[in-house]
Amino acid sequence: MIKKTTIGFIAGAVMAMTGQSAVADGHGEITVAYFLEWPMPFLAAKGSGAFDEALGKKVNWVSFETGTAMYAAMASGDVQIAVSQGVPPFVVAASGGQDLQIVDVAVSYSENDNCVVHADLEIDKDSAGELAGKKVAVPLGTAAHYGFLRQMDHFGVDVSTLSVVDMAPPEGAAALSQKAVDFACGYGGGLTRMKEHGNVLLTGAEKEEVGILVFDVISAPASYIAENGDELAKFLSVVTKENERYNSGAGGEEMVVAVAKEAGMDLDAAKNALAGMKMLSAEEALSDKWLGANAATFIKGVADVFVNAGVSETLCMRLSPCEFGGSFVEPFWV
């Protein structure tokens, strides 16, 4: 029996704080996990020092290649907040016993997470059955892993016939370029490089049509949230303000340049990635489409896909048909 884990959402606190100035009343430092080659508006505030100013303390930023690595650092106490990791890594970590809470939706990105088949195979969605017996690079326990399983199920490809190699997206892209694998799944800059050597089976819109959603969350350990709710609300208020600045166009080219720099990308690559992303407003995040209702249902579905695929018994989050001993969504309004 795994440890009871509830999911709390703090997005409501952001609405109350947006437009208010944060008073520097803290001390010490915190560490935040993020991805390079994953351009998001909050990175502009990272570069300007706006987070340090809002929280009244130094914010250390550490980059990771996968959400599972982020959660490993969280488990060791080295990271207090993780920004923009997929739902599957959350499922994996929570199912493993980490007492975690989702505090906001980071980004929706159906176009920025996918599987790419090497061009030499000449396999597309109409001939996807030919993938049986092939070798694939997948970052296990991530959003790309979930999408891979769902796509294979959609195309009727038995995953047990595939040779699945655990690779972070940059490694998967390199393996695909060298024909060391037949297809690879990933996101961000890794996916961009994969596309240089092959084609996707389904577009983002086509994935959504068959019910394959892709979004990232912002999360933190429950112990940190319990002791630092005000600090977390200030952090999320900065994220929300930057999203609004980007969505409205108020940040202009200057903001995109700053985001690209902090993401470790050239400007064109950052623009292309951003074109496939949707940053939610606080109102959208709180709607029934997201945190208001559907998020819990979707996360349950992710857990079920992993369990049904036999990935690991620990991925059962005690959600029907597994045992579930507590409320799946516990609002965390401040």
N, C-alpha and C positions, 0 to 999 in steps of 0.2 A: 504494500500500500504506500503510495507516494504521499509526500507532505501536502497538506491542503494549501492551495494557492488561490488567492482571489486577485481579480484585476481591478484596479482603481483608476479612475480618470480625473485628471485635475484641470482639464481644459477650461472648465467654467471659471476657474480663478483667473485665467488669462483675460477673459472678457471684462472682468472687474478691474483689472490692472492696466489694460491697454489705454494709452493716453495719459497715464499717471507717471510721474517721475519716481524712480526708485531711490530710496534713501540708503546710502552706504552705511550699514550698521553691523556688518559682519566682520569676521577676521579669519585668518588662516587661508587655506586653499582648497579647491576641489578639482577633480579630474573628470573630464568629459571625453567620451569615446565618439569618434566619427570616422567617415570613410573619405579617403582621397579619391579623386576621379569620380566624385559623386556631387556635382555642383548644386547647392541649395542656397536660398537667400540668406539663411542664418550665418553663412560663412563670411558675408560682408561685415556682420557685426563682430565675428571672431577677429577679423583683421583690424577693425577699428578700435577694439578694446571695449566695445559697448557692454559686453557681458560682465567684464570686470567692474565696470562702473555701476551697473545695475545691481550686482550682487554685493558690492563693497568688499570684494576679495579677489585674489588671483585665480583665474580659471586656466588650468593646464589642459591642453588638447592633445590627445594621443590617437593616432590613426590606426585602423585595423583593416584587414582584408575581408573578414567575414563577421557576421553577427554572432556566430557561435564563439569566436575568439573574444568578442566584446564581453559576452556573458561570463566567460572563464575569468576575465580580468575583474569583473564585477564580483564574482564569487570569492575572489581572493582579497577583496576590499580595496583594490587599486583604482577602481572606477566608480564614481557616484552616479553619473547620468550617462546614458547611451543614446545617441541621436541617430535615427534613421536606420534601424535594423528591421529585417523582415519579420513577419509574424511567425514563420516556421522556427527561426532560432529562439524566439520567445517560448514557443510551445515546447521545444526541446529542453530549454533551461528550466522552465517551470515544472515540467514533468519530471525532471531530474531532482527536484526538491528545492530549487532556489525560490525564496519568497520574494517574488517580483511583482511590480505593478506597471501596467501600461498607463502613461499619463497624457498621451496625446497621439493623434495621427500625424506623422511627419510628412508624408508625401504619397500620392497615388501615381503609379508609373507603369501602366500596362505595356508601353512600348519599350521601356528601358530594362526589361527582364525577359529573357527568352532563350531558346535553344537554336543553335545554328548548325546545319548539316554541311559538310564539306562539299564544295561545288563539283568536285570530280565524281561524286556519287550520283548527281542529277536526280536527287530525291526531293519531292515537294509534298504538299499536303495530300495530293491525289495518289501518291505512291509511298506514303509513310510506312506502310506495312513492311517495306523492304528494310527497315531499320532493325528488324529482328536479327539477333546474332551479332550486331555491331558493337563497337567500343565507344563509350561516351564519358566525357569529363563533366562532373557535377560537383559543386560545392555542397557537400552533404549537410542537411539540417538547416538550409537557408531557404529563402523565398524561391530561388532558382530550382532547388531540389523539389519543392512542392509543385512548381509549375511543370517541371519535367515529368513528375509522376502523373499529374492531371492530363498532360498532353499525350503521354503514352497510353493512358487509359482511354482517352478520346479517340485515338487512332487504332486502338485494339492491339497494341504492341505489348507482349508479355515481358515485363521488366526482368523476369528471371532469365530470359534468353540473352540479355545484354551484359556486357562486361562494363561495370560501372566503376570509374576511378574517381576518388575524392580529390578534387583540385579546385583551388581558389580561381576566380575568373581570369586573372592575368596568366596563371599557369595553364588554364584550359585553352586560352587563346593561343598561347605559344605551342601547345600540343597539337591544336587543330592546324596551325600553320605548317607544322612539320609532318602532318598526316599521321601523327602518333595515335590519334583518336579519329573516329569517323564523324562524330558530332560532339558539340560542347554546349553547356548551358551556363549562363552567367548574367551579369548586369554591369552597368557603368562602363568605364573605359575598357574593361575586359570584353564586354559584349560588342562594343564598337570595333575592336580589333578582330573579333571572331567574324564579324560580317564582311571583313575584307577577304575572307577565304571561303565564304559559303552563303547560304540563304536560310531565313527563318521559315518554319513550317506554317505558323499562324501569326498574323499581325496582332497588335495589341487589341484592336477593335474585335477581331475574330475570337481572340481568347475571352474577352468579356462576354461575347455572345454565347459562349458555351459555359459561362460561369466561372472562369478562371480570373479572379481578381488579384491584383498585385498592389500592396501598399506596405509602407514601413511605419514603424511606431517609434515613439520616444518612451523610454522606460527607465526605471530606477529601482533599487532595492527597497522593499517595504520599510526596512529599518531607517534608511536615510530619509524617506518621505515623512515618516512619523515624527522625526526630530527636526526636519528642515522644510516643512511645508511652505512657509513664506518664501524661503530662498528659491525653492523649485518654481513657485508661481512667478517670481521675478524673472527667472531664467526663461520660462515659457512665454512670458510677456514680450521679451526681446525677440524670440523666435517668431511670434505672431506679428509683431510690428514689421519685421523684415519681410515676412510673407506678404503682408498687405502692401508694403512699399513696392515689392516686385510685381504683384498682381495688378496694381493700379498703374504701373509704368512710371511711378514717381522716381524710382531709383535710376532709371535710364541706363544708358550704356556704361556709365561709370560703375554702377552697381554690378553689372554682369562681369566687367573687367576684374573687379575686386573678388567676386565669387570664383572666377576662373583661376586667379592667382592662388587663392587659399585652397582650392581643390587640386592644385598641381596640374592644371590642364591649359592647353592653348585656347584662345578665345573662341575659335570656330567649333572646337570639340565641345566646349562648355555650352555654347548656344544650341548645338544639336541635341545634347543631352537634356537641357532644360526644356526644349520643345516637346519632349516626351514625358514631361512631369507636370503634375497638377498639385499646387500648394493650396490647402484648404484654409478658408477663413475659420475663425472660432465658431461662428454660427453654423457653418457647414459641418465642422467636426462634431458638434453637439446634436446634429440632426439625426433622424431615425436611420438615414442611409449609412451613417457611420456609428459614432459612439452611442447614439440614442437607442439603437436596437440591433442593427445588422452586424456590428463588430463581433459581438459575442457569438452569434450564429456562425459567422465566417470562421472564427478561430476554432470553434468546435469542429467545423468541417475540415480544417487543416489537420487537426489532431486525428480525426477519423481516417483521413486519407493515409497518413503515416502509419496508423495502426493496421489498417486494412492491407497496406503494402508490406506489412511485416518488417518495417524498418527497425522497430524496437518496442518491446512491451512497455517500456517506461514512458512511451509517448502517449499512452492512454491517460488523459487528464481527468479521469473519473466523470466523463461526460457520456451520457447515454449513447451507445449501449454499454459504456464502461460505468463503473460506480462513480458517483460524484457527490461528495459530502458537503458541499457548501454553495453559496451564491457565486455564480460565474462573474457577474458584473456587480461590483460594489462601488457606487459613485463616491468620488473623493472631492467633493466641492469644498472650497475654502472660503 
